């Protein structure tokens, strides 16, 4: 496809706002390509589907390592969970600037709407990111541009400011009307975004960061599955809540993990990543019995598998309210 007169890079989430931002800029005869910055906290599937829907060329770039560093020490603080939204937006702006310079895009666009998010999309926050970003003068928010100072693409006449929008606030009414005008019949709901805003997931990640130095993508994927118990500093146990979760845990198990399962009765797979310690394994076996269909009035056998070897331990259940003292529950900023 031949390039248009000007070439924009869209930081693309796949939500309705980022779709509309692309369409508004395309309407000015500008060629747009998208980039999605992926982590386990916000996977790319929605962005891929939306890009196909509007025929947007899309590149996927993993920023997990950078995000983990930010989560450990956010410059601008957290939202309601473990979400460093301001730092995340700043990181994406910086990464987009690097791509702009390397690949020759004229400017960058996002689907941000003034006032839609309490932390990262206030006017003060948006202007701060624009000021500190490497190429902030080339960062255009088409949906709220008329509420913000003109950018270089507008000043240079590459983009007609009068054809940009003045959206503001959390209502989606005007976006829905715009979508109809562009012929969009289907688009993602605003729910189901960043997992870092989920207080349960955030609590699990906070625990992982506190007790484990080297974190792999698998460790982050495990945070999405089952009940998580911190049994001691060396031992965490994950208890499958249903058969599908047992199957997911089984697929993600490594040889250095410990697997526990009650013998002779239906019950969960209990996974202890990286093996834990003997005291923790005893507690994990109790978890396996307690959450199984085994009798609660007598000891039963639990199978323990580790590095290809199998063993058995006999143990009894405990009241769930006792075990819940080990449960990793919800994120607390204290």
LINVEN-V860295 format. One record per residue. N is the residue number from 0. SS is DSSP state (A for helix, B for strand, O for the rest). Layout:
BEGIN
n=N ss=SS
n=N ss=SS
END
This chain:
BEGIN
n=0 ss=O
n=1 ss=O
n=2 ss=O
n=3 ss=O
n=4 ss=O
n=5 ss=O
n=6 ss=B
n=7 ss=B
n=8 ss=B
n=9 ss=B
n=10 ss=B
n=11 ss=O
n=12 ss=O
n=13 ss=O
n=14 ss=O
n=15 ss=A
n=16 ss=A
n=17 ss=A
n=18 ss=A
n=19 ss=A
n=20 ss=A
n=21 ss=A
n=22 ss=A
n=23 ss=A
n=24 ss=A
n=25 ss=A
n=26 ss=O
n=27 ss=O
n=28 ss=O
n=29 ss=O
n=30 ss=B
n=31 ss=B
n=32 ss=B
n=33 ss=B
n=34 ss=B
n=35 ss=B
n=36 ss=B
n=37 ss=B
n=38 ss=B
n=39 ss=O
n=40 ss=O
n=41 ss=B
n=42 ss=O
n=43 ss=O
n=44 ss=A
n=45 ss=A
n=46 ss=A
n=47 ss=A
n=48 ss=A
n=49 ss=A
n=50 ss=A
n=51 ss=A
n=52 ss=A
n=53 ss=O
n=54 ss=O
n=55 ss=O
n=56 ss=O
n=57 ss=B
n=58 ss=B
n=59 ss=B
n=60 ss=B
n=61 ss=B
n=62 ss=O
n=63 ss=A
n=64 ss=A
n=65 ss=A
n=66 ss=A
n=67 ss=A
n=68 ss=A
n=69 ss=A
n=70 ss=A
n=71 ss=A
n=72 ss=O
n=73 ss=O
n=74 ss=O
n=75 ss=O
n=76 ss=O
n=77 ss=O
n=78 ss=O
n=79 ss=O
n=80 ss=O
n=81 ss=O
n=82 ss=O
n=83 ss=O
n=84 ss=A
n=85 ss=A
n=86 ss=A
n=87 ss=A
n=88 ss=A
n=89 ss=A
n=90 ss=A
n=91 ss=A
n=92 ss=A
n=93 ss=A
n=94 ss=A
n=95 ss=A
n=96 ss=A
n=97 ss=A
n=98 ss=A
n=99 ss=A
n=100 ss=A
n=101 ss=A
n=102 ss=A
n=103 ss=O
n=104 ss=O
n=105 ss=O
n=106 ss=B
n=107 ss=B
n=108 ss=B
n=109 ss=B
n=110 ss=O
n=111 ss=O
n=112 ss=O
n=113 ss=B
n=114 ss=O
n=115 ss=O
n=116 ss=O
n=117 ss=O
n=118 ss=O
n=119 ss=O
n=120 ss=O
n=121 ss=O
n=122 ss=A
n=123 ss=A
n=124 ss=A
n=125 ss=A
n=126 ss=A
n=127 ss=A
n=128 ss=A
n=129 ss=A
n=130 ss=A
n=131 ss=A
n=132 ss=O
n=133 ss=O
n=134 ss=O
n=135 ss=A
n=136 ss=A
n=137 ss=A
n=138 ss=B
n=139 ss=B
n=140 ss=B
n=141 ss=O
n=142 ss=O
n=143 ss=O
n=144 ss=A
n=145 ss=A
n=146 ss=A
n=147 ss=O
n=148 ss=O
n=149 ss=O
n=150 ss=O
n=151 ss=A
n=152 ss=A
n=153 ss=A
n=154 ss=A
n=155 ss=O
n=156 ss=O
n=157 ss=O
n=158 ss=O
n=159 ss=O
n=160 ss=A
n=161 ss=A
n=162 ss=A
n=163 ss=O
n=164 ss=O
n=165 ss=O
n=166 ss=O
n=167 ss=B
n=168 ss=O
n=169 ss=O
n=170 ss=O
n=171 ss=O
n=172 ss=A
n=173 ss=A
n=174 ss=A
n=175 ss=A
n=176 ss=A
n=177 ss=A
n=178 ss=A
n=179 ss=A
n=180 ss=A
n=181 ss=O
n=182 ss=O
n=183 ss=O
n=184 ss=O
n=185 ss=O
n=186 ss=O
n=187 ss=O
n=188 ss=O
n=189 ss=O
n=190 ss=O
n=191 ss=O
n=192 ss=O
n=193 ss=O
n=194 ss=A
n=195 ss=A
n=196 ss=A
n=197 ss=O
n=198 ss=A
n=199 ss=A
n=200 ss=A
n=201 ss=A
n=202 ss=A
n=203 ss=A
n=204 ss=A
n=205 ss=A
n=206 ss=A
n=207 ss=A
n=208 ss=A
n=209 ss=A
n=210 ss=A
n=211 ss=O
n=212 ss=O
n=213 ss=O
n=214 ss=O
n=215 ss=O
n=216 ss=A
n=217 ss=A
n=218 ss=A
n=219 ss=A
n=220 ss=A
n=221 ss=A
n=222 ss=O
n=223 ss=O
n=224 ss=O
n=225 ss=O
n=226 ss=B
n=227 ss=B
n=228 ss=B
n=229 ss=B
n=230 ss=B
n=231 ss=B
n=232 ss=O
n=233 ss=O
n=234 ss=B
n=235 ss=B
n=236 ss=B
n=237 ss=B
n=238 ss=B
n=239 ss=O
n=240 ss=O
n=241 ss=O
n=242 ss=A
n=243 ss=A
n=244 ss=A
n=245 ss=A
n=246 ss=A
n=247 ss=A
n=248 ss=A
n=249 ss=A
n=250 ss=A
n=251 ss=A
n=252 ss=O
n=253 ss=O
n=254 ss=O
n=255 ss=O
n=256 ss=O
n=257 ss=B
n=258 ss=B
n=259 ss=B
n=260 ss=B
n=261 ss=B
n=262 ss=O
n=263 ss=O
n=264 ss=O
n=265 ss=O
n=266 ss=O
n=267 ss=O
n=268 ss=O
n=269 ss=B
n=270 ss=B
n=271 ss=B
n=272 ss=A
n=273 ss=A
n=274 ss=A
n=275 ss=O
n=276 ss=O
n=277 ss=A
n=278 ss=A
n=279 ss=A
n=280 ss=A
n=281 ss=A
n=282 ss=A
n=283 ss=A
n=284 ss=A
n=285 ss=A
n=286 ss=A
n=287 ss=A
n=288 ss=A
n=289 ss=A
n=290 ss=O
n=291 ss=O
n=292 ss=O
n=293 ss=O
n=294 ss=O
n=295 ss=O
n=296 ss=O
n=297 ss=O
n=298 ss=O
n=299 ss=B
n=300 ss=B
n=301 ss=B
n=302 ss=B
n=303 ss=B
n=304 ss=B
n=305 ss=B
n=306 ss=O
n=307 ss=O
n=308 ss=B
n=309 ss=B
n=310 ss=B
n=311 ss=B
n=312 ss=B
n=313 ss=B
n=314 ss=B
n=315 ss=O
n=316 ss=O
n=317 ss=O
n=318 ss=O
n=319 ss=A
n=320 ss=A
n=321 ss=A
n=322 ss=A
n=323 ss=A
n=324 ss=A
n=325 ss=A
n=326 ss=B
n=327 ss=O
n=328 ss=O
n=329 ss=O
n=330 ss=O
n=331 ss=O
n=332 ss=O
n=333 ss=O
END
